[in-house]
Amino acid sequence: MNATTPSALLEATGTRAVLAQLDAELVGLAPVKGRIRDIAALLLIDKLRAEQGLQSTPPSLHMCFTGNPGTGKTTVALRMAEVLKQLGYVRKGHMVAVTRDDLVGQFIGHTAPKTREVIKKAMGGVLFIDEAYYLYKPENERDYGAESIEILLQVMENHRDDLVVILAGYRDRMDTFFGSNPGMASRIAHHIDFPDYSEAELMQIAELMLGQLNYRFDEQAVPAFGRYLNLRRQQPHFANARSIRNALDRIRLRHATRLFQADSALSKEQLTTLQAEDVLASRVFGRQETTA
Protein backbone atom coordinates (compact mmCIF):
# COMPACT_ATOMS: atom_id res chain seq x y z
CA MET A 1 0.00 0.00 0.00
CA ASN A 2 1.33 3.39 -0.94
CA ALA A 3 2.12 5.79 1.88
CA THR A 4 -0.22 8.74 2.25
CA THR A 5 1.22 12.09 1.19
CA PRO A 6 0.74 15.20 3.38
CA SER A 7 -1.18 16.87 0.56
CA ALA A 8 -3.54 13.90 0.17
CA LEU A 9 -4.17 13.76 3.92
CA LEU A 10 -4.79 17.51 3.99
CA GLU A 11 -7.45 17.02 1.31
CA ALA A 12 -8.93 13.79 2.68
CA THR A 13 -9.46 15.16 6.19
CA GLY A 14 -11.12 18.35 4.96
CA THR A 15 -8.43 20.42 6.64
CA ARG A 16 -7.54 22.20 3.41
CA ALA A 17 -11.13 23.44 3.11
CA VAL A 18 -11.12 24.77 6.70
CA LEU A 19 -7.84 26.63 6.14
CA ALA A 20 -9.20 28.06 2.89
CA GLN A 21 -12.30 29.26 4.74
CA LEU A 22 -10.08 30.96 7.33
CA ASP A 23 -8.23 32.74 4.52
CA ALA A 24 -11.48 33.84 2.89
CA GLU A 25 -13.28 35.14 5.97
CA LEU A 26 -10.38 36.93 7.67
CA VAL A 27 -8.55 39.83 6.04
CA GLY A 28 -4.81 40.10 6.68
CA LEU A 29 -3.45 38.33 9.79
CA ALA A 30 -0.75 36.58 7.74
CA PRO A 31 1.40 35.68 10.81
CA VAL A 32 -1.65 34.24 12.60
CA LYS A 33 -2.74 32.18 9.59
CA GLY A 34 0.84 30.99 9.21
CA ARG A 35 0.91 29.70 12.79
CA ILE A 36 -2.40 27.89 12.34
CA ARG A 37 -1.05 26.21 9.20
CA ASP A 38 2.10 25.24 11.15
CA ILE A 39 -0.04 23.59 13.83
CA ALA A 40 -2.08 21.78 11.17
CA ALA A 41 1.17 20.58 9.60
CA LEU A 42 2.39 19.28 12.96
CA LEU A 43 -0.78 17.24 13.41
CA LEU A 44 -0.73 15.97 9.83
CA ILE A 45 2.87 14.74 10.14
CA ASP A 46 1.99 13.18 13.50
CA LYS A 47 -0.75 11.16 11.78
CA LEU A 48 1.63 10.08 8.99
CA ARG A 49 4.20 9.00 11.58
CA ALA A 50 1.54 6.88 13.29
CA GLU A 51 0.72 5.25 9.92
CA GLN A 52 4.37 4.22 9.61
CA GLY A 53 4.48 2.79 13.13
CA LEU A 54 6.68 5.58 14.45
CA GLN A 55 6.31 6.91 17.96
CA SER A 56 3.43 9.37 18.02
CA THR A 57 2.68 11.35 21.16
CA PRO A 58 -0.13 13.88 20.89
CA PRO A 59 1.45 17.33 21.17
CA SER A 60 0.24 19.87 23.69
CA LEU A 61 -1.88 22.40 21.83
CA HIS A 62 -3.09 24.73 24.56
CA MET A 63 -2.77 28.27 23.25
CA CYS A 64 -2.79 31.93 24.14
CA PHE A 65 -4.25 34.48 21.71
CA THR A 66 -3.25 38.06 22.47
CA GLY A 67 -4.41 41.26 20.81
CA ASN A 68 -6.94 44.06 20.90
CA PRO A 69 -10.69 43.46 20.52
CA GLY A 70 -12.02 42.77 17.04
CA THR A 71 -8.82 41.26 15.61
CA GLY A 72 -10.29 37.83 14.86
CA LYS A 73 -9.31 35.81 17.95
CA THR A 74 -12.70 34.15 18.40
CA THR A 75 -13.05 33.35 14.69
CA VAL A 76 -9.60 31.75 14.56
CA ALA A 77 -10.42 29.71 17.68
CA LEU A 78 -13.56 28.41 15.95
CA ARG A 79 -11.59 27.37 12.88
CA MET A 80 -8.87 25.84 15.07
CA ALA A 81 -11.52 23.64 16.68
CA GLU A 82 -12.60 22.46 13.22
CA VAL A 83 -9.02 21.68 12.19
CA LEU A 84 -8.49 19.66 15.36
CA LYS A 85 -11.65 17.67 14.67
CA GLN A 86 -10.74 17.04 11.01
CA LEU A 87 -7.34 15.70 12.03
CA GLY A 88 -8.75 13.50 14.79
CA TYR A 89 -7.17 15.39 17.65
CA VAL A 90 -10.51 16.03 19.40
CA ARG A 91 -13.82 14.15 19.10
CA LYS A 92 -16.37 16.91 18.50
CA GLY A 93 -14.62 20.02 17.20
CA HIS A 94 -16.95 22.50 18.90
CA MET A 95 -15.96 25.59 20.84
CA VAL A 96 -17.23 26.75 24.22
CA ALA A 97 -16.49 30.45 24.81
CA VAL A 98 -16.54 31.69 28.42
CA THR A 99 -15.38 34.49 30.70
CA ARG A 100 -14.56 34.60 34.40
CA ASP A 101 -18.25 34.83 35.34
CA ASP A 102 -18.91 31.43 33.76
CA LEU A 103 -16.15 29.76 35.78
CA VAL A 104 -15.92 31.48 39.14
CA GLY A 105 -18.61 31.47 41.83
CA GLN A 106 -19.34 34.20 44.35
CA PHE A 107 -19.56 31.95 47.39
CA ILE A 108 -17.60 29.09 48.96
CA GLY A 109 -18.26 25.83 47.14
CA HIS A 110 -19.67 27.41 43.96
CA THR A 111 -16.53 27.69 41.83
CA ALA A 112 -15.56 24.02 41.49
CA PRO A 113 -18.99 22.88 40.19
CA LYS A 114 -19.20 25.86 37.79
CA THR A 115 -15.74 25.25 36.38
CA ARG A 116 -16.25 21.49 36.06
CA GLU A 117 -19.59 21.97 34.30
CA VAL A 118 -17.98 24.28 31.71
CA ILE A 119 -15.13 21.81 31.18
CA LYS A 120 -17.63 18.99 30.73
CA LYS A 121 -19.38 20.96 27.97
CA ALA A 122 -16.06 21.74 26.28
CA MET A 123 -14.59 18.20 26.32
CA GLY A 124 -13.97 16.95 22.81
CA GLY A 125 -13.38 20.47 21.55
CA VAL A 126 -11.94 23.86 22.45
CA LEU A 127 -12.47 25.88 25.63
CA PHE A 128 -11.98 29.56 24.79
CA ILE A 129 -11.50 31.77 27.87
CA ASP A 130 -11.70 35.45 26.98
CA GLU A 131 -9.97 38.01 29.21
CA ALA A 132 -8.44 35.08 31.09
CA TYR A 133 -6.37 37.35 33.37
CA TYR A 134 -9.55 38.19 35.32
CA LEU A 135 -9.42 34.67 36.76
CA TYR A 136 -6.56 35.81 38.99
CA LYS A 137 -7.12 38.62 41.47
CA PRO A 138 -4.23 38.59 43.95
CA GLU A 139 -5.41 41.78 45.62
CA ASN A 140 -8.53 39.96 46.87
CA GLU A 141 -7.72 37.19 49.38
CA ARG A 142 -11.31 35.94 49.29
CA ASP A 143 -11.43 35.63 45.51
CA TYR A 144 -12.21 32.15 44.19
CA GLY A 145 -10.51 32.47 40.80
CA ALA A 146 -7.44 30.56 42.02
CA GLU A 147 -9.65 27.51 42.60
CA SER A 148 -10.85 27.62 39.01
CA ILE A 149 -7.27 27.95 37.76
CA GLU A 150 -6.21 24.85 39.74
CA ILE A 151 -9.00 22.76 38.19
CA LEU A 152 -8.13 24.04 34.73
CA LEU A 153 -4.46 23.16 35.23
CA GLN A 154 -5.34 19.57 36.14
CA VAL A 155 -7.60 19.16 33.13
CA MET A 156 -5.10 20.79 30.75
CA GLU A 157 -2.49 18.23 31.84
CA ASN A 158 -4.63 15.09 32.17
CA HIS A 159 -7.03 15.54 29.24
CA ARG A 160 -4.87 17.32 26.70
CA ASP A 161 -5.67 14.59 24.14
CA ASP A 162 -9.34 15.62 24.07
CA LEU A 163 -9.48 19.28 25.11
CA VAL A 164 -7.60 22.33 23.91
CA VAL A 165 -7.74 25.44 26.11
CA ILE A 166 -7.24 28.81 24.44
CA LEU A 167 -6.69 31.82 26.70
CA ALA A 168 -7.29 35.23 25.16
CA GLY A 169 -6.86 38.88 26.09
CA TYR A 170 -4.67 41.97 25.92
CA ARG A 171 -0.99 41.06 25.57
CA ASP A 172 0.37 43.06 28.52
CA ARG A 173 -2.27 41.71 30.90
CA MET A 174 -1.72 38.13 29.72
CA ASP A 175 2.03 38.55 30.30
CA THR A 176 1.31 39.64 33.88
CA PHE A 177 -1.10 36.74 34.34
CA PHE A 178 1.50 34.20 33.22
CA GLY A 179 4.12 35.81 35.43
CA SER A 180 1.85 35.20 38.42
CA ASN A 181 0.79 31.71 37.29
CA PRO A 182 3.87 29.70 36.23
CA GLY A 183 1.84 26.48 36.16
CA MET A 184 -0.46 27.95 33.53
CA ALA A 185 2.44 29.45 31.57
CA SER A 186 4.18 26.05 31.36
CA ARG A 187 1.09 24.42 29.85
CA ILE A 188 0.64 26.94 27.03
CA ALA A 189 2.50 25.62 23.99
CA HIS A 190 1.55 28.26 21.44
CA HIS A 191 1.45 32.04 21.86
CA ILE A 192 -0.13 33.82 18.91
CA ASP A 193 -0.33 37.61 18.72
CA PHE A 194 -3.10 39.23 16.67
CA PRO A 195 -2.04 42.62 15.26
CA ASP A 196 -4.40 45.55 14.74
CA TYR A 197 -5.72 45.96 11.22
CA SER A 198 -4.32 48.64 8.93
CA GLU A 199 -6.64 51.24 7.45
CA ALA A 200 -6.57 49.47 4.06
CA GLU A 201 -7.45 46.17 5.73
CA LEU A 202 -10.32 47.80 7.64
CA MET A 203 -11.69 49.14 4.36
CA GLN A 204 -11.46 45.65 2.86
CA ILE A 205 -13.25 44.22 5.91
CA ALA A 206 -16.03 46.82 5.53
CA GLU A 207 -16.54 45.97 1.86
CA LEU A 208 -16.61 42.23 2.65
CA MET A 209 -19.21 42.78 5.39
CA LEU A 210 -21.33 44.92 3.06
CA GLY A 211 -21.10 42.35 0.29
CA GLN A 212 -22.39 39.63 2.64
CA LEU A 213 -25.42 41.87 3.34
CA ASN A 214 -25.98 42.81 -0.34
CA TYR A 215 -24.89 46.42 0.13
CA ARG A 216 -22.12 48.44 -1.46
CA PHE A 217 -20.54 51.90 -1.25
CA ASP A 218 -20.93 54.21 -4.24
CA GLU A 219 -17.85 56.02 -5.59
CA GLN A 220 -18.19 58.98 -3.23
CA ALA A 221 -18.94 56.83 -0.18
CA VAL A 222 -15.61 54.96 -0.42
CA PRO A 223 -13.36 58.00 0.30
CA ALA A 224 -15.92 59.25 2.84
CA PHE A 225 -15.63 55.98 4.76
CA GLY A 226 -11.85 56.22 4.46
CA ARG A 227 -12.03 59.60 6.22
CA TYR A 228 -14.32 58.07 8.83
CA LEU A 229 -11.79 55.30 9.50
CA ASN A 230 -8.93 57.75 9.87
CA LEU A 231 -10.85 59.72 12.51
CA ARG A 232 -12.42 56.78 14.32
CA ARG A 233 -9.14 54.92 14.77
CA GLN A 234 -7.79 57.89 16.74
CA GLN A 235 -10.64 57.75 19.24
CA PRO A 236 -10.89 55.66 22.41
CA HIS A 237 -12.44 52.19 22.45
CA PHE A 238 -11.77 51.44 18.79
CA ALA A 239 -12.25 47.68 18.37
CA ASN A 240 -11.04 46.91 14.85
CA ALA A 241 -13.52 44.73 12.91
CA ARG A 242 -16.07 45.00 15.72
CA SER A 243 -16.13 48.79 15.40
CA ILE A 244 -16.41 48.46 11.62
CA ARG A 245 -19.50 46.28 11.99
CA ASN A 246 -21.06 48.80 14.38
CA ALA A 247 -20.25 51.69 12.02
CA LEU A 248 -21.84 49.91 9.07
CA ASP A 249 -24.98 49.23 11.11
CA ARG A 250 -25.34 52.95 11.76
CA ILE A 251 -24.64 53.81 8.10
CA ARG A 252 -27.32 51.35 7.00
CA LEU A 253 -29.70 52.94 9.51
CA ARG A 254 -29.11 56.39 8.02
CA HIS A 255 -29.49 54.94 4.51
CA ALA A 256 -32.83 53.39 5.49
CA THR A 257 -34.05 56.65 7.03
CA ARG A 258 -33.13 58.54 3.86
CA LEU A 259 -34.94 56.08 1.60
CA PHE A 260 -37.97 55.95 3.88
CA GLN A 261 -38.66 59.57 3.01
CA ALA A 262 -38.86 58.84 -0.75
CA ASP A 263 -42.28 59.17 -2.42
CA SER A 264 -41.50 56.98 -5.44
CA ALA A 265 -40.87 53.25 -5.78
CA LEU A 266 -37.32 52.26 -4.82
CA SER A 267 -35.03 50.49 -7.29
CA LYS A 268 -32.69 47.63 -6.41
CA GLU A 269 -29.80 50.05 -6.95
CA GLN A 270 -31.19 52.47 -4.37
CA LEU A 271 -31.87 49.67 -1.88
CA THR A 272 -28.34 48.34 -2.06
CA THR A 273 -26.19 51.47 -2.50
CA LEU A 274 -24.82 53.47 0.43
CA GLN A 275 -23.94 57.05 -0.37
CA ALA A 276 -21.42 59.51 1.03
CA GLU A 277 -24.13 61.41 2.91
CA ASP A 278 -24.97 58.22 4.84
CA VAL A 279 -21.36 58.08 6.01
CA LEU A 280 -20.70 61.79 6.56
CA ALA A 281 -23.71 62.19 8.87
CA SER A 282 -21.68 60.39 11.57
CA ARG A 283 -20.90 62.45 14.68
CA VAL A 284 -17.25 61.47 14.25
CA PHE A 285 -16.92 64.24 11.66
CA GLY A 286 -18.40 66.90 13.90
CA ARG A 287 -17.21 65.96 17.38
CA GLN A 288 -14.17 63.76 17.28
CA GLU A 289 -14.42 62.94 20.96
CA THR A 290 -17.50 60.79 20.35
CA THR A 291 -17.51 57.15 19.30
CA ALA A 292 -20.54 57.16 16.96
Disulfide bonds with the S-S distance in Angstrom:
none
